[in-house]
């Protein structure tokens, strides 16, 4: 078996050994996307740069490493997840390089990731004695977040939590969904549904976006019909095939003319199934998303909100540095606005 070192990483990515070495030292001439790919592969292989360099007994004030923990197991990473993570890492690495900080990334399964409070190892098999702080990406169990917080200054990205006083950097959920609802109402839609997926761990962003949907129904004087809300209640666990059949039934039989989806990947999946069911989008029904991910091959551009993930990554490092320098400051929730994208999936209702 090949020795786990920087040469092996370079060979896997078809890069030079010098390029990989410069990634770990945050060399300013390294492309941020290249740095993100190197860090991701290193995390997947279990390679620790600091462990190779020296011992791990530095004081907190001397530590120069930020750990990024991504709550997404390798087998569940989609192409869109990779793109989002790379944009986030671009911002994280750019800001870390300016601050002369190292970045180390780890991908974990959110259903099984549960480090013990003040444990020597937060990620299995990896010493955390040289970590200065932690950035969490995607939802994790709240107990896991609290346990990481008990050991390091911590910032959460893309996710806030109900019972954890962790600083958060995330999209402006309310403003984003409000923009989708305003667009649909201006087109003439009055019967608008909300559709989402279920995830392995609790995802409060779904509820935040639904809250904005309900708020805007009242804002525009529209009826809140609970039959038009799919897969949100705790006891509602509709498999995706049943979810899409139910949405199609409500569209054809109950006159729902638009669906607000909690995220782009949900919206594109709904669009594909509506095409299979023979429902014309946006002819018979409009669909909106949230995130602004590029459309899959052969699919139209979704009406959505494009999120500046690179800017969120930059803000995450800035917030973490603030937390490191001032550990007793109150919790902050930083919301980053997105850009409205009027795509090809929304139009005035046909009836």
C-alpha positions in Angstrom: 0.0 0.0 0.0 1.4 3.5 -0.9 2.5 5.6 1.9 0.1 8.4 2.9 1.9 11.6 2.1 1.7 14.7 -0.1 3.1 12.8 -3.1 0.3 10.4 -3.0 -2.2 13.2 -3.0 -0.4 14.9 -5.9 -0.5 11.7 -7.9 -4.2 11.2 -7.2 -5.1 14.7 -8.4 -2.5 14.8 -11.2 -0.7 17.8 -9.6 2.9 18.5 -8.8 4.3 17.8 -5.3 5.2 21.5 -5.0 1.6 22.5 -5.8 0.2 20.3 -3.1 2.8 21.5 -0.6 1.9 25.1 -1.3 -1.8 24.3 -0.8 -1.1 23.3 2.8 1.0 26.4 3.4 -1.7 28.7 1.9 0.7 30.0 -0.8 -0.9 33.1 -2.4 -0.3 31.9 -6.0 -2.3 28.7 -5.6 -5.7 28.7 -7.2 -8.5 28.5 -4.5 -10.3 25.8 -6.3 -7.2 23.7 -6.5 -6.6 24.3 -2.8 -10.1 23.2 -2.0 -9.7 19.9 -4.0 -6.4 19.1 -2.3 -7.9 19.7 1.2 -11.0 17.6 0.4 -8.9 14.6 -0.8 -6.5 14.9 2.1 -9.5 14.8 4.5 -11.0 11.8 2.7 -7.6 10.0 2.9 -7.0 10.9 6.6 -3.9 12.9 5.9 -3.0 15.6 8.5 -0.4 18.1 7.4 0.3 19.3 11.0 0.8 15.8 12.3 3.4 15.3 9.6 5.2 18.5 10.5 5.6 18.5 14.2 4.1 17.5 17.5 0.7 18.8 18.6 1.5 20.5 21.8 1.3 24.2 20.7 -0.7 26.6 22.9 -4.0 27.9 21.6 -2.5 31.3 20.8 0.2 29.6 18.7 -2.1 27.3 16.7 -2.7 28.3 13.1 -5.1 25.7 11.9 -8.8 26.0 11.3 -10.7 22.7 11.0 -13.7 22.5 8.6 -16.2 19.7 9.4 -18.6 18.9 6.5 -21.8 17.1 7.6 -22.1 15.0 4.5 -20.9 11.5 4.1 -18.9 10.7 1.0 -21.5 8.4 -0.5 -24.2 11.1 -0.3 -22.2 13.9 -1.9 -23.8 14.9 -5.1 -22.3 17.0 -7.9 -24.2 20.1 -6.5 -22.8 19.4 -3.0 -19.3 19.3 -4.4 -19.8 22.6 -6.2 -21.3 24.3 -3.1 -18.5 23.0 -0.9 -15.8 24.1 -3.4 -17.3 27.6 -3.5 -17.4 27.7 0.3 -13.8 26.5 0.5 -12.7 29.1 -2.0 -13.9 31.8 0.3 -12.6 30.0 3.5 -9.1 29.5 1.9 -8.8 33.0 0.6 -9.6 34.6 4.0 -7.5 32.0 5.8 -4.5 32.8 3.6 -4.8 36.5 4.4 -4.8 35.7 8.1 -1.9 33.2 7.7 -4.0 30.3 8.9 -4.0 26.7 7.7 -7.3 24.9 6.8 -8.0 21.2 7.3 -11.2 19.6 6.1 -13.1 16.5 7.1 -16.2 14.9 5.7 -18.4 13.1 8.3 -21.7 11.2 8.3 -24.1 13.5 10.2 -26.1 10.5 11.5 -23.1 8.9 13.3 -20.9 11.9 14.0 -21.1 12.5 17.8 -17.7 13.4 19.4 -17.6 13.4 23.2 -17.3 16.6 25.1 -13.6 17.8 25.3 -12.4 14.6 23.6 -8.9 14.4 22.3 -10.2 13.4 18.9 -13.2 15.2 17.4 -12.8 13.3 14.1 -11.9 9.6 14.5 -8.2 8.9 14.1 -7.3 12.6 13.9 -5.7 14.6 16.7 -7.3 18.0 17.4 -4.6 19.4 19.7 -3.4 21.8 17.1 -6.9 23.2 16.1 -7.5 26.8 16.7 -11.2 26.7 15.9 -13.9 24.8 13.9 -16.2 25.7 11.0 -19.2 23.4 10.6 -20.8 23.0 7.1 -24.3 21.4 6.6 -26.6 20.1 9.4 -25.2 18.1 12.3 -26.8 16.7 15.4 -27.2 19.5 17.9 -25.4 17.4 20.6 -22.5 17.0 18.2 -22.4 20.8 17.7 -22.5 21.5 21.4 -19.7 19.0 22.0 -17.5 20.7 19.4 -18.3 24.1 20.9 -17.2 22.9 24.4 -13.7 22.4 23.0 -13.1 25.1 20.3 -14.5 28.4 19.1 -17.0 27.3 16.6 -19.0 28.8 13.7 -21.8 27.1 11.7 -22.2 27.7 8.0 -25.5 27.2 6.1 -27.3 26.0 9.2 -28.6 27.5 12.4 -29.7 25.5 15.4 -32.6 25.8 17.9 -30.8 24.9 21.1 -27.1 25.7 20.3 -25.7 29.2 20.9 -23.3 28.8 18.0 -22.5 31.7 15.6 -24.1 31.1 12.2 -23.3 32.4 8.7 -26.2 31.5 6.4 -28.4 32.8 3.5 -31.1 35.2 4.3 -33.9 32.7 4.3 -36.8 35.1 4.9 -35.8 37.6 2.3 -35.0 34.9 -0.3 -38.4 33.1 0.0 -40.2 36.5 0.2 -38.7 37.3 -3.2 -39.9 34.0 -4.7 -43.4 34.6 -3.3 -43.6 38.2 -4.5 -42.5 37.1 -8.0 -45.2 34.4 -8.1 -47.9 36.7 -6.8 -47.0 39.4 -9.3 -47.4 36.8 -12.0 -51.0 36.2 -10.8 -50.6 33.0 -8.7 -53.0 32.6 -5.8 -52.8 28.8 -5.0 -49.2 28.3 -4.1 -47.9 25.1 -2.4 -44.7 24.4 -0.4 -42.7 21.2 -0.9 -39.6 19.9 0.8 -37.7 16.7 1.5 -36.8 14.8 4.7 -33.1 14.6 5.7 -31.1 12.2 7.9 -30.8 14.9 10.7 -33.0 17.8 11.6 -32.6 20.7 9.2 -34.0 24.0 10.6 -33.5 25.8 7.4 -36.5 24.0 5.9 -38.7 25.4 8.7 -37.2 28.9 8.3 -38.1 28.9 4.6 -41.5 27.5 5.3 -42.1 30.2 7.9 -41.3 32.8 5.2 -43.7 31.1 2.8 -46.5 31.3 5.4 -45.7 34.8 6.3 -46.0 35.9 2.7 -49.3 34.2 2.2 -50.7 36.5 4.8 -48.7 39.4 3.5 -50.4 39.1 0.1 -53.8 38.1 1.5 -53.7 34.5 0.3 -55.2 31.5 1.9 -53.0 29.2 4.0 -54.2 25.7 2.9 -52.4 23.0 4.9 -53.2 20.5 2.2 -50.8 22.4 0.0 -47.9 21.9 2.4 -46.0 18.6 1.7 -43.5 16.7 3.8 -43.0 19.2 6.6 -44.7 17.8 9.6 -42.6 15.6 11.9 -44.9 12.6 11.3 -45.0 13.1 7.6 -42.4 11.0 5.9 -43.5 10.8 2.3 -41.1 8.8 0.1 -40.1 10.9 -3.0 -42.2 9.0 -5.5 -45.3 9.5 -3.3 -44.4 13.1 -2.7 -44.3 13.9 -6.4 -47.5 12.0 -7.1 -49.2 14.0 -4.4 -47.9 17.3 -5.8 -49.1 16.3 -9.2 -52.6 15.4 -7.9 -52.9 18.7 -6.1 -51.8 20.5 -9.3 -54.3 18.8 -11.5 -57.2 18.3 -9.0 -56.9 21.1 -6.5 -55.7 23.9 -8.8 -52.2 24.5 -7.3 -50.5 26.7 -9.9 -47.1 27.1 -8.3 -44.8 25.2 -6.0 -42.2 26.8 -3.8 -39.5 24.2 -3.1 -37.1 24.4 -0.1 -34.0 24.1 -2.3 -32.9 23.8 -5.9 -32.2 20.1 -5.8 -35.8 19.5 -4.6 -37.2 21.8 -7.3 -35.2 20.1 -10.2 -36.3 16.7 -9.0 -40.0 17.8 -8.9 -39.6 19.4 -12.4 -38.2 16.1 -13.8 -41.1 14.1 -12.3 -43.7 16.6 -13.5 -42.2 16.2 -17.0 -42.6 12.4 -16.6 -46.3 12.9 -15.5 -47.0 15.1 -18.5 -47.4 18.3 -16.5 -46.0 21.3 -18.4 -43.7 23.7 -16.5 -44.3 26.6 -16.4 -47.4 26.1 -18.7 -49.5 24.3 -16.2 -47.5 24.9 -13.0 -44.6 27.1 -12.0 -41.7 25.9 -9.8 -39.2 27.9 -7.8 -36.1 26.8 -5.8 -33.5 28.3 -3.5 -29.6 28.3 -3.8 -29.0 29.1 -7.5 -27.2 25.9 -8.5 -26.6 25.4 -12.2 -29.3 23.3 -13.9 -28.6 19.6 -14.6 -27.9 18.8 -18.3 -30.9 19.1 -20.4 -32.9 21.0 -17.7 -34.1 24.6 -17.9 -32.8 27.3 -15.6 -34.8 27.3 -12.4 -36.4 30.5 -11.0 -34.4 30.7 -7.8 -32.1 32.7 -5.5 -28.4 32.5 -6.2 -26.4 32.3 -3.0 -22.9 33.8 -2.9 -21.3 30.8 -1.2 -17.7 32.2 -1.6 -18.8 35.3 0.4 -20.3 33.1 3.1 -17.0 31.2 3.3 -15.1 34.5 3.8 -17.6 35.6 6.4 -17.3 32.3 8.3 -13.5 32.8 8.8 -14.0 36.4 9.9 -16.7 35.4 12.4 -14.5 32.5 13.7 -11.6 34.9 14.2 -13.9 37.2 16.1 -15.0 34.3 18.3 -11.4 33.2 18.9 -10.3 36.8 19.9 -13.5 37.4 22.0 -14.8 34.1 23.2 -17.4 35.6 25.6 -19.2 37.8 23.1 -22.9 37.1 22.5 -24.0 34.8 19.7 -24.3 36.3 16.2 -26.4 35.2 13.2 -25.0 36.7 10.0 -27.4 36.5 7.0 -26.1 36.9 3.5 -28.5 38.0 0.8 -28.7 36.2 -2.5 -29.5 37.3 -6.0 -32.9 36.7 -7.5 -32.7 34.7 -10.8 -35.8 34.7 -13.0 -35.5 31.4 -14.8 -37.6 29.4 -17.3 -39.8 27.6 -14.7 -42.2 30.4 -13.7 -44.9 32.1 -15.7 -48.5 33.5 -15.2 -51.0 30.7 -14.3 -52.9 29.3 -17.3 -56.3 29.4 -15.5 
